[in-house]
């Protein structure tokens, strides 16, 4: 077997391996790290801990997005809101030191050094985070003072006429301070980063498109939520004595829940052709309604366009398959193909299409070609290096000079997809590539025999050491993915590199050619 005759040849001393210089092709550092004690606590930006921490923050941000605008309804202080405020404070206070230990992506590399992480956070979110946490502490302290031992909110009591009567002469100041809580909504900007990290870990394009479509729907609902709260607050907090829509429609004795749903109904009608019996009653309400209609006119147009684009993207994912199915269906009908044969055709088509759908290579992604070359080298090495480790010969060669094979992965390797029943090469044709079967099944034919070739098999290794013509025919039995090693490029790289590996390969070539000639003499 392969291991029997190559082990004595590829063995080298430690001194020979150490003499292999790393200056030929530097392996690009994809991760920058320090080596002090604190650096061991730095987390990868795509690690599970970072994503889970970000998802918890996303939930709290959504809570703020929903609950903070509801201050317009003067719900009053309740145990649930107090507990949630404390949880939010604890999380965001802990998030500040946490961010000093989270790496980030920069120019295709991952920055894990404390210095750059610290400078980046201080220049970006440190000041806003610290200010928001400080204001949260102030508001919680204020709420604690206004909360008596019986659990009643002493800051305000309802008068029963839709207005607010207070024992505190500073009601306006109290409301203004409550409105200052809107500063916490600055964290909405962080949602884009968290959602981006989550979407990066979703491999299904269909699921990603569905989530983007859902994101658009949620966005328009949140906008309506904010407009509804502002619409109610404009009437409930009106101290000028003017008639408001609450009094005009005799809604002052209704519950807070009814007020909210009425306001939300009004907000939704500004974005849709639906009708509503609520109308502005004073100048402020009329001006607000005009600006909301103008805003809705612009936002709905953009919203409809983006929803249409997302829906079109979902349809486009299946458009090619639907076209192929229509052609097959027409062919079967036109030629009166029997039902059993038609079922076999459909089964084969669906299996083949499913395999092709998951076979995405770097040549299919245009943006890969626009990446920095250092990042492309990392991408190619991670993609192709496992193929070398499937062969004992290449595995030993990689251990001798890994840098050379990083360059081979970048320069001399490519991928090819061969569909079922197609020829990979013909007998007597010149061998220009050494092949590794990444997936699929093939059949190798000679004059005397045929041999099944499975995945994780290297083919035509002889071409690395001598001019070679194929002695048989190789045919794909199923859709296959082949990794092609360009022999000419490989020779050029090895010759330029020289060194102990080059000498080792020359010695091995003598034994390998002798082994092949011996097999030919025996008629094998």
N, C-alpha and C positions, 0 to 999 in steps of 0.2 A: 504493500500500500504506500500511500504518499509519505506517511511518517517514517516508514522503515528506511528509505534510502536518502532522505533529506536531513535527518537529525545530525549525522556526523558532519555535514557540510556547513550548516547554518550556525553552528556553535562558535561563539567568539568569546574571548576573554573580557573581563571587566575593563582592563586597560584599553583594549581596542574600542569598546563602546564609549568610554569616556573621551577618547580622542575624537569622536564624532562631533564636530563643532555645530553650534546652533546658529551660526551667523548666516547660513545660506538663505533660509527663508524664515524670518521671524514669525512665530505664531502670534497673531494679534491677541492682546490681552482683552478679553471681553468683560472682565471684572477687575476693577481697581480696588484693592483692599490694603488696609494697614495691618500691622502684625502686633498691635498692642493688646492689652487685656480687654479694653472696652470694645474693640472692633469685633470681638467674638459675639457680641450681642446685637450687631447690626443685622437687620432682616432684609432679605431679597424683596424687591418691590412687588414681585408676583407670587410671593410665598403664601401659603394657606393662612398663616396667622395674620398677615397684612390684609388679605382679602376679607377674612372674617371680621377683623376689627373695622375695616371700612364699611362692610355691610351693616354692622351694628350702628355705626355713625349715620349711614344712609337712612336707617329706620328712624333714628332720632331727628334727623333733618326733616323727614316726611312728617313726623309728629309736629315739629315746629311749624312747618308749612300749613298744616291743617288747623292747629289750635291757636297760634298767635293771632291770626286775623279775627278769631272769635271773641277777642276782647271787646269788639264793637257791641256785643250783645250784653255786656255787663253781667256775665254769668255768676260772678262772685267767686270767692275763694272756696275751694273744696279740697278734701284730703287727696283725691286722685291727682289733681293738678299740682299740689304741693310735692307729692312723691315723685311725679314725673319731672318736675323742675329740679329736684335734688339729683335724680338719676342723670339728667342732661348735664348738670353742673359737674358731677363727678366724672362723667365720661370725657367731657371736653377739657376739664382740668388735667386728666390723665393723658389726653391726646397730645398735649403740648410737649411733655418730655418724650412721649412715644415717637413723635415725628423726628426727633434727633437721632433715632436709631433705625430709620427706614431708608434704604438706598433708593436710587432713582436712575432712570435711563438718560443717557446723554450721548448723542452722536453714535448710536449703535452699540455703545458700551454700557456697562452697569457700574455706577459709581457707588462704592461701599465704604469710602473713607470718611471718617468722622468730620474732618475739616470742611470739605466741600458740602457735605450734607448739612452741617451746621450753618454755613454761610448761605446756602440756598434757602433754608427754612426761615432764617432771620430776615432775609430780603423779601420773602414772599408772604407767608401766612402767620409768622410769629406775632407781629404787632396786632393784626385783626383778631387773632385767637385770644391774645392776652386781654385786649380791650373788652371783647365779648364776655369772657369769663368774669372779668371784674364787674361788668354791668349785671351779669347774672347774680353774682354775690350780693350786689346792692339791692336788686329787686327781691330776692328771697328774704333778705333782712327786712325790707320794707313790708313784705307780706306777713312776715312773722310778727311784726309789731301790730299790724292791723287785724290779727287773728286772736280772738279772745279764748279763754279757757273752755268755753262751751262749744267751741267750734263754729261760731258765727262770725261772719265777715262784718266788722264794724265800720268799714270804709264807706259803705253805701247800702241803702235799703230802697226797695221799690215803692213807689207811690200809688201804683195801680192804674195810672193814667198814661202809661207808656213813657213817662219821664222818670227822672231820678231825683229823689229828695235826700239830702245827706245831713248828717250831724257834723260833718267836717266841712269847714269853710273853704278848704283847699281842694275841692272836687276837681276843678279844672287842672290843677297841678297834678293830681293823682292820675287823671286820664292821660295827661301829657307824658307822664312817666311810664304809664302802661304802653303808650304808643312807641316809646323808645325801645321797647322789646323787639320791635321790627328789625333792629340792627342784627339780631340773631339770624335773620334770613339771608345775611351775606354768605352764610355757609352753603347756600344753594349752589354757589359756584363750584364747591367741592364735589357735588354730585356727578359732574361730568367726568372727573378723574376716577371716582369709584365705579361708575357704570362702565367706563372704558375698560377698567381692569377686569370686570366681570365678563364683558363681551369678548375680551381677548382669550378667555378660557373656555369659550363655547365654540366647539368645532363645527356645529351644524349651521350652515348658511341659512337654512330655512328657519331655524329657531331664532337666529340673530335678526332676520328680517321681521319675524312676528313680534319680537321684543321691541324693535324700533317702531313698528306700527302702534303697539300698545303704548309706547312712550309718548307718541303724538297725541293719542286720545287722553291719556292722563294729564298731559300738559294743558290741553284746552279745558279739562274739567277743573284743574287747579286755578286757572285764570278766572273761570266763572265763579269759583268759590271766593276768590279775593274780591271780585266785583260785587258779589252778593253781600259780603260783610261790609264793604265800603258803602254800598247803597243803604243798608240798614243803619249803619253808624251815622250817615249824613242826616237821617231823620231823627233817630233816637237821641243824638247828642246835640240837637238844635236847640239852643237856649234863647233864640231871638224872639220867640213867640209866634213865628210864622206857621202857617198851616203846613203840615207834612203829610206824606202819603200814608203814614201809619194812622193819623187822626182822620184823614179824609175818608178812609175805608173802614173806620171803626175797628181797628186791629189792636188797639192798645191793651185790651184785656185778654188777648190770646197768649198762648205759651211761647217760650223762647224757641221751641222746636218749630212751631207754626210760623213764627217770624222768619226763621232761617230758611225754611223750604219756600216760603213766599218770595223771599229775596233771591234765592237761587233760581226759582222759576223765572223771575224778571230778568236775571242776568243771562239765562239761557236763551230767552227770546231775543236778546240783542244780537246773538250769533246765528239765529235760525229764523225762518219765516213764521214761526209759531206766534200765537197771540197771547195777550195777557191783559187783565183788567186794571193792573196797577199803572199809574201814570204820575209824572212829576207834578208837584203842587206849588213849588216856590222857585225862585231864581236859581238857587244853588243846585237844587235837584234837577232843574231843566238843563243847566250848563253841564252838570255831570253826565246826564243822559246823552247829550249831544256828543261829548267827547268819547263816551263809551261806544256809541254807534260808529263814530269815525274810526276808533281803534279796532272795533269788530270787523269793519269793512276791509281793513288792511290785513289783519291777522287771519281772518277766515279764508281769504284768498290764498295766503301762504300755506295755511293748514291744509286746505283742499289739495293744493298742488303737491305737498309733501306726502299726503296720504295716497294720492294717485300714483306718485312715483314709487312708494313702498309697495303698493298693491301690484303695480306693473312689474316690479322686481320679483315678487313672489310668482307671478304668472310666467315671467321669462325663464325662471328656473326649470319649468316644466314644458316650455314651448317647443324646444328641440325634440324632446321625447314624444310629445303629442304629434309632432309632424311625422316622426318615424313610425309611430303607431298607425297614423292615418294611411301612410304609404303601404305598410304591411297589410293593413285591413283591406285596402283597395286591391292589392295584388292577389290576396287570398280569394276575394270575392270574384275578381275578374277571371281568374284561372280555375275557378271551381275546385279549390284545394279541399281535400277530404278533411273532416273534423279531427280525426286523430293526428294527421300530419300537421294541421293548423295549430293544434294545441302544443305540439312539439316545437313548432316555429316560435310561438309566443313565449314559451318557457325559456327557450334559448336566447331570444331577444332580451327578455327581462333580466336574465342572469348576466348577459354580456354588458348591458347598459349599466347595471348596478356596479359591476367591476370597474368599468371605465369612469363612472361618476366619482369614484374614490381615488382614482389614479391621477393625482395632481402633481405635476413636476415643476421645477423652477422655470422652465421655458414657457409654461402656461401662465406664469405670473409676471406681467410686464414690470411691476415695481421692483422685483428682485434685481433686475439688471441696473436699476438706478441706485441701488444701495452702495455705500462705500466699499471699495475692494477689500478692505480689511474685514468688514462684516461678511462679505461674500465668501471669503476664505473660511471663516468660522462656520458659515452655513454649509459649504460644500464638505468640509471635514466632518461635521456632525452627520451629514447625510450619507456619505460614502464610506467613512472609516469602518463602520460595522461590517461591510462586505469584505474588506481585507481580513478582518479577524475571523471570518468563517473558514479560511484556509490556513492550515498549519504553516505552510511556506511563507505566505504573506504575513501571518501573525508574527513569525520570527523576524522577518525583515523589518516590520514596523517597530519592534522592540529595539532593533539595532539603530534605526534612524527614523524616528517618528516625524521629524521636521520635513524630511524629504517626501514622505507620503502625504503630509498636509499639502505640499505643493502639487503632488500628483493628483490629489482629490480636486484641487482647484483648476488645474490645467488640462489633465489628461483623461478625466472621467466624465461621462455623460450618461443619460438614461434614454432608453428606447422602449416604446410600447409596441408589441407585436400581437395582432389579433389572431384568433384561432384559425388554424389551417394555412397560415402564411409561412413562407420559408424565411428562416433566419440567415442561412447561408447554403450554398450549393456545393457539391463535390467538385474538387479541383480548383475552386476559386481561391484567390490569394487571401490569406488571413492577415487582416490589418488591425483587428481588435481581439483582445481577450475578453471573454464574457463571463459575467456572474448573474445567475438567475435569482432575481430578488423575489419574484412570485410567479406562480403559474407552473404549468407542466409542458414539457417538450418531448419530442421523440427524435432520436438520432439514428439515421439509416446508413448502413454500409452494404457492400455487395453480399456479405455473408450473414449479417445480423441486424437487429434493431434493438436499441437500448432506450429505456425511459430515463429522462433527465428531470429531476425534481428541483425544487427551490433550494437555495443556499449551496449551489454547485458552481464551480469554476470550470470554464470550457476553453480549449485552445491555449493552454498554458505554454505549449511548445513555442508559440510565436514570440515569446519574450526572449528566447535564447538562440533562435535560428530562423532563417527564412522558411516559411511554412505555407503549405497549401492544404486546404481542408480535405480530409480523406473520406468524408461522407456528407450527408445532407441532414440539416437540423430543421425540424418543423414544429411549430407551436400547436399543441393540442388544446390549449385554452388561451385566453388573453393573458399575456405574460409581460412582465416588466423586467428588462435586462439592463444591467449596469455595464457599460462598454469602457474598457481601458484601451486608449489609443496607444498602440505599440510604438509608433514613431515618437510621439511626445514623451512616452515613458523612457525610451532610450536616451533622448536628448537630456532629460532631467538627470538621469543617473550618470551619464557621461560628464555633465557639467559639475555634478556633485563630487564624483570621485570618492576617495576615502575608503575606509575598511569595508563598507557595504558593497562598493563596486567590486573590490577584490573577492569578497565572499560570493557575490553573484556570478563572477567569472568561474570560480571553482565549482560552484553548483551546476553551472551550465555544462561543464564537461561531464559530470556524473549523470545529469539529467538526459543529455543527448545520448550518452552511452546506454542508459536504461531504455530509452525509446527504441534505439537501434536493435538492442537485444530482443525486445518484444517483437519487432518487425521480423527479425530473423526466425523467431519461433512461430511466426504466422499468427500472432495474437492481434 
